[in-house]
Amino acid sequence: MVPLQYLWRRIVALVVTLLIACTITFAVFNIIPGDPAMLMLGTEADPEVMVNLRQQLGLDLPLHVQYFRWLWGAAAGDLGTSVRLGRPVAGLIWERLPVTASLAVLAMALTLMVGVPAGAYGATHRGRASDYLVSILTQAGLAIPHFWLGILLILLFSLRWQLLPPGGFVPWAKNPWQAFLSLLLPAAALASHRVALVARITRTAMLDALSKDYIRTAKSKGVSHRMLIYKHALKNSLIPVVTVAGMQFAGLLAGSIVAEEVFALPGLGRLLLQAIGYRDLPLVQGIALFIALAVVIINFLTDILYLLLDPRVRYD
């Protein structure tokens, strides 16, 4: 169990980090040169309409008043109203979140299902041709951009072989199987880089574990090779993998923008690109803040999980 005093310190640090993230998000959108109302409406807009928009967004208030009003609204779940759509930003985010979250979960599942066994296989076959093959494949996975891989997957699995849909999304409530199939290709494209990273970390951790004294002791006691690998070495090697997996999952939430655009998925990433294209600053600011907060919270939970898995970590 994690001591309550340590947990309390981590929660305080989480709150401070969230406050810093909110402040940076607000500051970035307020140091952009030019008038936000003019950026959204254009230089040829009616001056009266521009004045009304400035009042609607609170841009006519002092900067510190704007900040505290925005911060108080964000704490209450009010991220403003989309200028283009005329709907609450928070509602738009929750509407698109299931697609992005499902994509991130599926990509993370593929990452662990492929990366961990590949790394373990490379470690147990060190120096052999199969180990070099795993290393080559992981190097290729790190080098190939996921958006380019996504286009190749569409050409092969959708256009040539016609096995999977090339894009779009079927809601889970309507057809769960079709929803899964529509996310499979973008999840595979997003997972490619992360599979390579997890495989390399698993291989390094496994090689380190296999060189430990407790492995040699278990071997001398007649423990079977299978039990030695999977119960002792692999189990202890998964601790750094869990830490990396948490950070990679947070990165999936923030980095699915291009994949959603390539596969025409109605997720947060595509909504963000559309908001940028239409200069809908309240929507851009709200999505950026939500992604920043999600990354901070996921990293916090990963940190706590790491401590629960590894009793050797000190709490001071």
Secondary structure as GFF3:
##gff-version 3
##sequence-region A 1 316
A	DSSP	alpha_helix	4	30	.	.	.	ID=ss1
A	DSSP	alpha_helix	36	41	.	.	.	ID=ss2
A	DSSP	alpha_helix	47	57	.	.	.	ID=ss3
A	DSSP	alpha_helix	63	75	.	.	.	ID=ss4
A	DSSP	alpha_helix	89	124	.	.	.	ID=ss5
A	DSSP	alpha_helix	129	143	.	.	.	ID=ss6
A	DSSP	alpha_helix	146	153	.	.	.	ID=ss7
A	DSSP	pi_helix	154	160	.	.	.	ID=ss8
A	DSSP	alpha_helix	176	210	.	.	.	ID=ss9
A	DSSP	alpha_helix	213	220	.	.	.	ID=ss10
A	DSSP	alpha_helix	225	227	.	.	.	ID=ss11
A	DSSP	pi_helix	228	233	.	.	.	ID=ss12
A	DSSP	alpha_helix	234	255	.	.	.	ID=ss13
A	DSSP	alpha_helix	257	262	.	.	.	ID=ss14
A	DSSP	alpha_helix	268	277	.	.	.	ID=ss15
A	DSSP	alpha_helix	281	309	.	.	.	ID=ss16
###
